[in-house]
Every structure is written in C-alpha cells, then in structure tokens.
Amino acid sequence: MPHAARKLSPRIAATPFVGEASARFFNRDLSWLEFNRRVLAQAGDAALPLLERVRFLGIFTSNLDEFFMKRVGLVKRQVHAGLDEVGPDGLTPRLQLHAIREFVGRLQREHADLRSAMLPALVEHGIVMERYADLQPKDRQWADDWYRANVFPALTPLAVNPTHRFPFISNLSENLAILATPPTPVPVTHDPEHEPEPSFARLKFPPSIRQLVRLPGKVGAPERFVLLQDIIRHNLDDLFPGLDIREQVTFRVTRSSGIQKDDLDTANLLQSIEADLKQRRFARAVRLEIEATATPELRRWLADKLSIEPGDIYEQSALASAQALGELADLDRPDLKFKPWKPVVPARLAPALAAGSEKAPAAFFSVIRKQDVLVHHPYESFNASVERFIAAAANDPDVLTIKQTLYRTTPDSPFIESLMRAAESGKQVACLVELRARFDEGRNVRFARQLEKAGVHVAYGVAGLKTHCKTSLVVRKERHGLRCYAHFGTGNYHPKTAQLYTDVGLLTCDPEVTADLVSLFNFLTGMTATQNYSTLLVAPFTMRQKFYALIEREMDLARHGQPARIYAKINSLEDREITERLYAASQAGVRITIICRGFCCLRPGVPGLSENIRVVSVVGRFLEHSRVFHFGAGQEDPLDGDWYIGSADWMYRNLSNRVEVAVPVREREARERLRRIFDVHVADHRNAWDLTSVGECMRRAAPPGAEPASPQALGTFETLMRDALG
C-alpha cells in the first residue's frame, strides 16, 4: 500500500541491525532498542498531550532498565565466557555489546534533548520545575523545614573508610556519592602533599518519598516543584556537620536479573524461587549511571568498587528517573492528558449483566451457550467480561469446578478473591500459579500461599516449562449433564494492565474446544502423559508443528495459483525456524503481513528472500499485546480462512519452552472483528511504522486528502475507540 513516510528524529542516525549485509536475521537486542526508540519518538510527537509525552519519557526509561537487567547481563556473560562465534545476525557477542552501548548512548542523548525541550512547554502550561539554588529565601526556608520534618530522619549516610566497607548498592536505587574532607586551617604556604585525602560516603535517596516536592503557592498560580534530590543535596551540612564537601554526584546501578531456572525441581519449586529471589538482589552490576559533572577519579573509583567496565558507564540526570517522570505525568491536569477512556460493556453481555443478582450467573452462561463471545480490551470492559466470568462461576450454585492459570495479576486481584470464595463454598477449584513469571516471582509466591490457605488446589506447572497460557475452565451442571465453559486470552488476568494493553479473549462452550482444555488442565495439574489436541494449538507439543503445516499449506496454494496469505499480529518475532519458513513462503508467492509491536529478527522486503513480507509496528496510547493469526486456506474472503488467537509470540521460548495455547476462532462475527483490527493496523498512518530491509523504521504520515475520520488520519487507537462506541 503506498504511503508517505518519514524517518525518526534526525538526531538519531539509522542503526544497522545486522553485522553483514548478507545476514538473514536482525539482531534481537538491537531490534528491541529500535522498538524503544519508537517509544521515545512518542515523547517527541507534538500532536500528543504534553503530560502523555512526559509519560512516554518515563516508559522509555523503565523499558531500558528492564533491558539492561534481562538482556545486557546475558550478553556480558557471553563476552566474559570468551564466546566469539558469529551469530546469524553477523555479530559476535563482543560486537553486539559494543553496538548496544553505542545505540543506548545515542538514545539517552535524545532523551535528554526531549526533556530539555519539554521544560519551557511545561512552564507555558503552569508547571514549573525549580532549581533549589534559584529559590527565593522564603521558598528555600519552606523547603528546608519540610526536609527536616519529612526526610532527614529517614536518611542514612554510609562512610567508606578502614572500618566501614563499601556498602551494597541495590538495583536501580538512586544514590548520592559524596567526597568530603575535614576542615583544615588555611596554611601560610600551600602544601598540596599534606592536604587530607577526601573520604567517600554514599547516601541513598529514599524511594518511598515523592521525588517531586510541590512548593506552596496561591490558588490559580503556576504549580512549582523542586526535586527531592535537589533539596537533600543542599542540606548535606545536616548529615555531614563540620566537613568540607568536595564533590557530590548522583549515581544509579543496574544489576542483572539472572537467568531463569526453567529446570527447577517442581517438588521444591516454591522454596527454590524464594532462594533465587534472594540471590538476584546481589547479582552482578551491568550498568552505572552517573551525573555528567562527576570527576574522572570518582568515576574510576566507583567503577572499580562495582566491577563495572568503562563502557558500562552512562551519563544521566535526576529528572531522567522513571519515578520522577511518572510523578510528573500523574499530575492532576486532565487538560494535558488523553481524554479518559471508559471501556464499554460488550453488547452481547449487557443483557446478562443487567439481570437481577439471583439470575445474573445463569444469564451470563446462557449468553455463551447461544454464541461465542469475542472481547477486545481495553476497548471493551475486562471487568464486565473476564472478571465477571470467574465471579459468575464462583457465585453460581450449579458450577462444580473452576480451573485457571495465573501468570501475572494484581495484589488485590478479583480473580484471587473469586477463586477463594468458590473454594470456601465447596466448589473444586484448581489454580496453576506460574512462580517463574520474571519480576513477579515474589508476588506469585504470596498468591500461591494465600490460595492454598483458602483450600484452592495450587499447582506450579510442569518441570522445565513455564506456563504462559491464559485460560480458564468452568464445569457447570445443567439439564442434560455437565457442560464446560472456557475463556482463552492473549493477555494476563491482570485488571490494571487490561486498561493499558490491547488484548483479545474468547468466551466459548464449544465442546471440542473445551474437551481439549480439560485435557490440558489434566496435564498441568496431574500426571497425564502428553495429550493429543483436536482443536487447540498447544506448545511445546503441537503448536510449532501446526504453524509449520499451515505455512506449508499456504505455500502449496500459492504454487497452484490459489489465494495464499498469512496475517500475524504478535509482540515479537525471533524464532529462526518460523522465520525461515516465512522466507520460503514469501519466495513461493504467499503475501505475508506481520503486525509486530516489539523486536523483529525477520528481514522484510529483501529481493529473492522476503519481498512478499511486510512488517508493521503500531506504537501509541495503548500497548499492542494481542496475538492473532490468520491463514488464507485458499479462500478469497479472509473470513473463510483459519483464524486463531493465542498467548504465544513467534519466539523459540514460546514455541519450545513454555506451555502456550492458541484457540481457533470459528464464529464469523468474531472473525469479522479480528479482520477489522488487522485492516485498521494496515491502514494506520498515525501510529504505524514500517520496518525496512536494512532495519530502519519509517514512521508513516497521513497521505494528503485522507478522510479526517479514517484510520489513516485517526490511527489505530482512536479508530478502535470509536468502533467500540458504535
């Protein structure tokens, strides 16, 4: 489809993602950094509300933190192990690490430029970031008094000297490095050799106190803020009385998150996870961020104490922290934010939800018996669909059994409450809690113990495999016997992210589908051998082979001159075997469209290799998270082909090392909705980017004459919100 395109900010040069032009794959980590560059570009989009642009600055920072914790630590271990083999992307680990450092440096400079550019815009809208040194005496006195009452008692300066070892620096903590000397009389003749050596002290900024301190002011006057760090730094005399502060700079350390232990003994999994979490806290440092004013001597000293290489030191400022940017974005200024979106109640479910409390559970299941229900979050309410499904099952006296997988959820999860209530009322309730969900391990351990105390049968999955599928099964006693109801989702059972991530889900009582789900849960919680599934695609058993077969079928159709196409909407594409088959399908004439939000190792548009493949990334208000797959099956009308939704991306870990599920979507009305999502993404000229054969992303611009109400002009998110409202 022809369209106008424009490059990313010219301040960031295009970065090649392959070591050689002949490489068949982009480098995964450099491609991910390019995705984060698309996130950063949202902060530079003047068409977005100002505080939403600030929020994207914070998202970029949080993303980068996680990238260093998860990926850079792994690459550095490869380098330290002496691995020097050239990968399929044409890079050795050492070259990859060098490219990462270079790319991150440019991104952080762009981040700094955007922060600086936003400060005057914030002032124009009555939000002023003050420097402590520039405060009027009255305001400075107020800040000092506030500090002594609310901060000073919580601070703990830690000195480093012969009797005090260098303190442990916790992951992502904000710190102040201080060099100080005792005061000495001014000598008659200056003798540098006898000047006292400065001593080092570390001060950790309290993370539980807001980083933006609001200064008092008159109603209607501009809101003025000063950074907590700035106030503390100008009150160090209270912490180090009688000392001369020679140098003070902020710094932060990022530590590796470690490699997940997928082969832990499930008999002792809970205890193993708890032990692993304790070890992670002391993992190796992989990045040191430090203020630009730091002297070379202090940088070298900190790097030595933290075992950090010079290439792992990055300059950063206090206002760049995700916490400070998040607080700024959360200010109560609706005029500077997106208009709040309230998810609509799915039309099919509305009558059931309107029924009286006594009839509500039965009415909910009655709707699903009549026809499968496809829901699209956050455009449609997660609470009124998925949460209500489990709540209805817990409240319905005719429901005998509830089974659910939990990968991530909230501390106050309504699912936990419903499962516990169901178990306490005598229902048989089983829950598979994935303890190895990265960064949520501790929370999931607590959920598991909480559920067990309420009488829920808790399982921890299969040895060697993460359970990543998002499925629920309800068994209900009805007039003609037992009937099973199911929910399959592309996203987690997480009420908060369901307001921010776009996901699709299917509510069904299709007996073939639910029979497969019964077998899957028996495998997850029992001792059954690997099952055969007639409808579901289940990784690591049948999903990969089924995708291979579907791709091969499209190739055969193309060779015989029949309609052949593949649509895939995913978060990431890294699996080499899938990629090679897509290359072969492209060469056979199959038209392939991939909507891939995050990193993509496939090279599209390469003559003789992938000229029939295009890759589009949509980034904006919501985080595109749903996984949808379509194979044409020789049909002119896409609604007559095969459609699936699922939990798995096209990554090796998803297809080979995790329990994942994709479910066929059979109802034509549901297929129409899935096709509409694809059509909007492809037509989008507001939030969409095209990936080129050399790894450069091109941001689309609305073509001249585009209809104001079209996806070309509105983009994906505004279009689908309007669709939801009817």
KOLKOL-282685 format. One record per residue (C-alpha): x, y, z. Coordinates in pm, whole numbers, plus 32768, in hexadecimal, padded with zeros to 4 digits. Last residue first. Layout:
N
XYZ/...
This chain:
726
77EF80EC86F8/78AE814A8832/799A802787F9/79DD80948692/7A3381F2870B/7B30815F87FC/7BB5808986DE/7BEF81B98602/7C9082888717/7D82816E8764/7DE581088605/7E2882558560/7D3E837C8531/7DB783F583DB/7DF782B08323/7CF681FF83FD/7BEE82E1835D/7B2183F1840D/7BE68515837A/7BDC847A821B/7D3A8472818C/7D6B85828084/7EE385868099/7F6C84428128/7F88842582A3/80F583FC8304/819882AE8340/82C6827F841C/83E581CC8374/84A780CC843C/8607807883CB/866C7F0C83D8/870E7EF38282/85E57E4481DD/84F77F4D825E/84097F428387/82D480178354/824980EA8471/80E1812084DD/8043821485D3/7FAB831D84EB/7FA882808392/7ED5815283F4/7E47809282C9/7EFD7F4F831D/7EA67F68848D/7D397FB78441/7D197E928351/7DB37DA6844E/7CC27E0C8563/7B9D7DF58470/7C077C948417/7BF27C328583/7A967CCA85A0/7A1C7C16846B/7AA87AD384F6/79D37AFC862F/789A7B29855A/78FA79F9848F/790F791885C0/7A2D781F85A2/7B5178BC8659/7C5077A78689/7D0577A887D7/7E7A77DF880F/7F17775C894F/806E777789ED/8131769A8ADD/8292771A8AC0/83E776A48A48/83B8765388D6/82C077418832/82D0785D892C/84477840896B/8495782F87F8/83CF796B87AF/82A3799886CC/81D07A2C87E2/80F1794D88B0/7FB279938976/7EB6794C8865/7DB479B58767/7D7478E58632/7CCC791B84E1/7CB7782F83B7/7C2778A58269/7ABF78F5820E/7AC27A4E82AE/7BF37A9D81DA/7B167A9780A2/7BD07A137F73/7C0278C18017/7D2F77E37FD1/7D6377948142/7DAA79068188/7E6978D882CE/7E2279CE83E8/7ED179F98538/7E867AE1865E/7F5F7B30878C/7EEA7C5A8859/7FE37D418905/7FD77E9A8863/80287F888980/7F25809C8986/7F57820C892F/805A81D68822/812E80DA8768/80C7800E8636/81DA7F4C8588/81B47ED28422/82797DBD8379/82527D748207/829C7C278163/827F7BE57FEE/83E57C587FA3/846D7B6480A6/85917AA78011/85C57AE77E9E/85BC7C5D7ED2/85C57CB78045/84797D5A80A9/846D7CE58210/85927C7B82EB/85127B9E8406/85AF7BE2855C/84887CB285D2/84837D6E871B/83457E0587A2/81F37E5F870C/81E87D5B85F8/80C77D6B84FF/81387C7183F8/80A57C6E829A/80FD7B4C81B4/80987B1F8048/80F779BB7FE2/81B379B27E97/829178807EC3/83B679647F1E/82E479FC8033/828D78A080B2/83FE784380BC/844D797E8184/832A792F826D/83B877D28299/850C786382F1/846A794E83ED/83AA78338497/84EF777084B7/85AF78A18531/84C178FE864D/84F07A728695/83AA7B278653/831E7BFE876B/81D27C9487D9/80F47BE286DF/7FEC7C1D85D7/80127B2584BB/7F697B2A8369/7FBC7A1E8269/7F457A128101/7F0A79237FE2/7DF879437EDC/7E24782B7DDE/7F2478227CC5/7F9676BF7D03/80E6772B7D94/802C78207E75/7F5077097F00/807F76307F48/8128774E8001/7FEB779380CA/7FE676248132/81517635819C/8103775E8280/7FE2769F831E/80B97568834B/81D3762983F1/80D976D784D6/804C75818533/81A774F8857A/81F8761C8661/80AE76078719/809D748F8752/816874368886/822675638911/8136760888F2/7FC475BD88C8/7EFC760D8790/7D9575C187F0/7CA2750B870D/7CDD73928714/7DDE73848828/7EB1724F886A/7F28723989D0/8083721C8A68/807671248B87/7F91715E8CAC/801C71948E09/7F3972A88E84/7F2874238E9C/7FA974968D4A/7F52735A8C86/7DF3734A8D15/7DD374BD8CC4/7E2C74758B59/7D3B73528B3D/7C1A74278BBD/7C8575358AC5/7C6F743F89A4/7B1073DF8A0E/7AC075548A24/7B1B758888B8/7A5774608835/792C74B18911/7917761F88A0/78BB76CC89E8/79667812898F/79E7795D8A15/7B0279DD893A/7BFE7AE98992/7CB27C0588E5/7DC17CE5896D/7E227E538957/7EEE7EB98A85/7EA67FE78B63/7D5C7F9F8C17/7D9D7E278C12/7EEB7E7C8CB5/7E2A7ED58DF0/7D377DAF8DFB/7E487CA88DCA/7DD47B528D56/7EED7B5E8C58/7ECB7B9B8AE5/7E777AD589AB/7D477A3B8A4D/7C8478F58A45/7B4B78D68B1B/7A9277908B3E/794376F68B8B/790A75838BC5/77B674DB8BD4/775673C08CBB/760F73078C87/74D373458BC0/742D743A8CAE/756F74E78D1A/768D74B48E0F/77A675A68DC2/791C75738D8E/79DF76BA8D68/7B3276C68CBE/7C1D77F28CAF/7D4378328BC8/7E6879218BA1/7F9078518B2A/80E978A48BB7/8136776A8C7E/82B077678C8E/834376178C34/846775518CC6/839574948DC3/822374D18D84/815075CA8E3D/813D764C8FA0/7FF575B4900D/7F0876439110/7DCE758B9182/7D0576A39225/7CAF76679392/7CBE77CD940C/7E1A779E94A1/7E94771D9353/7E1C785692A5/7EDF793D938C/801B786A936E/800C787691F4/7FC179E891ED/80F17A3092CB/81D4796891E4/813B7A2390BE/819F7B719152/83047B009188/83257A779027/82937BA98F7C/83DE7C2D8EED/83E87B0B8DF3/82BC7A248E04/836A78F48E9F/826478A68FA7/815D78548EA4/802278178F70/7F4476FD8EF3/7DF877188FA4/7D0676038FFA/7BB376369099/7ABB752890F7/798C75DF917D/793875C892ED/78DD7731933E/7A3D777293C2/7ACF770A9275/79EE77F791B5/7A3D7918929D/7BB378D79277/7B9678CC90FE/7AC97A0D90F8/7BBD7ACB91D8/7CED7A5A9112/7C3E7ABF8FD1/7BE17C129060/7D577C579080/7DB67D3F919C/7F2D7D019172/7EFE7D088FF7/7F297BF18EF8/803A7B3F8E35/805779D68DBF/7F1779448E50/7E7D780E8DB0/7D1577BB8E0B/7C3676998E6A/7AD676B28EF6/79FF75858F4F/789B75378FB9/77D3765E8F37/765E76348F74/7662770B90AF/76DE78338FDE/77A1793290AE/790478BD905D/78AB78848EEF/781179DD8ED6/794C7A748F70/7A2679B78E75/795F7A348D49/792C7B8B8DE7/7AA57BC38DF1/7AC07B638C82/79987C288BFF/79197D578CC0/7A677D8E8D6F/7B307D748C2F/7A527E7F8B94/7A617EAA8A1F/7B537F9B8978/7C587F2B8A72/7C397E138A0C/7B937D5D88EA/7A907C54893D/7A217B33885F/78E37A8488D6/788A792B8853/771778FF880F/75D6788B88B8/768177C889CD/775B78F88A20/762679CE8A5E/758C78C38B3D/76C778BC8C0F/76967A288C6F/752179F88CAC/756578DE8DA3/765879B88E68/75737AEC8E5F/742A7A498EC0/743D7A819037/74EB7BD39012/73E07C548F25/74307C648DB4/74E37D968D25/762A7CD78D09/75807BD08C36/74E57CD58B50/763A7D848B23/76FF7C4C8AC6/76CC7C58894C/77037DCE8943/78547DB589F1/784F7EBC8B07/79187FE88A94/7A71803F8B15/7A8481A08BA5/7B93826B8AFA/7C0E83A58BA3/7C5C84C28AB1/7DCF84AA8A7C/7E9785918B5A/7EF487008B79/7D9587858BBE/7D68866D8CBB/7E6F87128D98/7E7886588EE1/7FE886048ED0/802E84998E74/812484EE8D5D/820285A98E53/81F7848A8F4A/825183988E35/837384708DC4/83FD84788F27/83D583018F54/846282A88DFE/859E83698E4C/860F84618D40/85D8858D8E24/870885248EEE/87FC85368DCC/88B784278D0D/8A0F83DD8C7E/8A5282718C2B/8B6381898CAC/8B6280278C1D/8C7A806C8B24/8D6880BC8C43/8D367F5C8CCF/8C7F7F348E1A/8D0A7E658F38/8C347F31902C/8D597FA79101/8E2E7FE08FCC/8D1C809D8F14/8CE681769046/8E5981CF9059/8E76820A8EE2/8D4B82F38EE1/8DCB83AB9012/8F1E83E58F70/8E8684528E24/8DC685638EDC/8C4C854E8EE4/8B9D86758E3F/8AE285988D44/8A1E84ED8E58/8A4383768E66/899A82428DDE/8A5880FF8E22/89EB7FCA8D61/8A147E508D75/8A3B7E198EEC/8A4C7CA88F47/892E7C13900F/89067C559185/878C7C7E9182/87767B589092/87F67A6B91A1/86CE7AB59286/85DA7A829168/867A79339115/864478B9927A/84D1790C926B/84B978679116/855C772A919A/846F771B92C5/8341773091E0/83D4763990E9/8425752491E0/8360740B913D/837174CD8FF9/84E8748D8FE1/856F75B98F29/85B5758B8DB8/853A76DD8D46/8633778F8E22/861678EF8D9A/876279948D50/87C07AB88E2D/87167C088E5C/885D7CBA8E19/889C7DEC8EEE/886B7F5B8E98/8924805D8F6A/88C981CA8F9C/899583048FD3/896B8467904F/8A9A8543907E/8B3785F591A6/8C98867A91B4/8D77873692A7/8C83874A93CB/8D4C87E194E9/8CED873A962E/8C7B87D89776/8B21873F9771/8AF086289673/897B85D7967C/88F7873196DA/89FF87D495FD/8973870394DE/884787EA94BF/887488619359/888F86FF92D4/8753869A938B/868787AE92E9/8706875A918D/86C185E991BF/855A8636921E/853486EA90D3/848D883E90DE/832D88829068/825D89B49018/80F089B28FAF/80A08AFA8F01/7FB28BDF8FC1/7E3D8B998FC8/7E368B699141/7F698C0B91D7/80A88B4B920B/81598A4B92E2/826E8980923B/821B882391C1/832F872691FC/836A863D90D5/842585009136/830F84839216/838D83C39344/83978245933F/84D782389272/85AB82DF9383/86E7836992E1/880F82909341/893D834B93C5/8A9982C49385/8BD1834A9429/8D35836893A9/8E5684099465/8F2E851F93DB/90A684FE9416/912A860B94FE/921187109464/937B86CF94C3/940886A29366/934987D292E8/941988BD93C1/939B8A2693AD/94668B139481/93C78BCA95A4/92D38AB095CF/91588AE595CF/90DA8A2096F7/904B88C896A1/8EE38855967F/8EBD86DB9674/8E9D86559512/8D7285ED943F/8D2885239307/8BB884CF92E0/8B0983D991F8/8990840B91FD/88AE82E791B1/8771828690F6/872C81119114/870B804F8FCF/87947F0C9068/88207F2F91C6/89787FBE920A/8A287EF09317/8B027FCD93EC/8C7B7FF793C2/8D0B7F799508/8D1580499646/8E39802E973C/8F53808E964F/8E72819195A8/8D3281A294DC/8C1E826E957C/8AAC821B9570/89B283389596/885D82BC960A/8732839A95BA/85D883609652/85FA84659766/864C85749663/851F853D9581/83D485B9960A/840F86B8971E/856F872796C4/851B87309552/83DB87F89582/849C88FB964C/85A78912953C/84A389309427/83E88A4294E2/852B8B00951F/85828AE793AF/842B8B669350/844F8C98942C/85B88CD693BC/854F8CD0924A/85AD8B939196/86BA8B959085/87AD8AAB9137/869389B49175/8651899E9000/84E389C28FA4/841788E88EB8/82EA89BC8E58/819889398DEA/80AE8A548D7D/806D89E98C17/81768ACB8B7E/82668A4E8C89/822D88E98C14/827E89508AB0/83BF89F68B2A/842788B08BD7/83CA87D08AB2/84F5882389D8/85E787C98AEC/854286788B1F/8545863989A6/86B98686898E/870585A08AB4/864484818A16/86FD84B988CD/884484A4898D/87C683668A31/877382CE88E0/88CA831F8857/8979827C897E/8894814E896A/88F5811587FD/8A6A81288842/8A588044896F/89807F4988B3/8A6E7F4B8787/8B997F018869/8ADB7DE88915/8A807D5487C3/8BE77D66874C/8C547CAA8884/8B3D7BA98863/8BA57B6886F7/8ACC7C0085E9/8A5B7B8D848F/88EC7B6E84EE/88FF79F384D9/8A067A0385EC/8B7E7A2285C2/8C2F795286C8/8D027A0D87C5/8CA179758912/8DB279C78A0D/8CE079848B44/8CFC7AF58BA0/8C5D7B508A52/8B3F7A5A8A81/8B057AD68BE3/8AFB7C3A8B5A/89EE7BD78A60/89187B428B76/893B7C718C58/88E17D4E8B33/879D7C8F8AFE/86CD7C798C3A/87437D8A8D27/87BB7E718C14/86767E4D8B54/85AA7E7A8C92/864D7FCA8CD4/861F802E8B67/84AA7FEA8B77/848A80B48CB5/853F81DB8C13/846C81CC8AD5/833181B78BA7/839E82EF8C65/83D483B78B26/828683308AAA/81E283C28BE0/827685178B91/81D485038A3A/808C84AD8AE5/80C285E18BBC/80D386BD8A85/7FA6863789CA/801085928882/802786548739/818386CF8793/820D856F876B/83648575880F/82FC849C8934/826483A8883B/83BB838E8798/843D82F788DB/835781CD88AB/83D481A68746/853681AF87D0/84CE809C88C0/847D7FCA878F/85D580198701/86687FA08848/85AA7E5A8814/863D7E3986B7/87967E6B874C/874E7D558843/86C87C5E8745/87CE7C908639/87287C9384E5/87297B4E8425/87957ACB82D0/88F07B6482D8/89717BC3817D/89967D3581CC/8A7F7CDC82E8/8A707D1D845E/88F97D508456/88217E478512/88A57F7C8460/885F80B98527/87C681E8847C/884A832C850D/879C83C28639/8793853F862F/86D2852384EB/859E84BF85B6/8505838C851C/84CB837D83AA/839B83E582E6/82A883258212/8196836D8117/80CB824380B2/809F814B7F9C/800080008000/
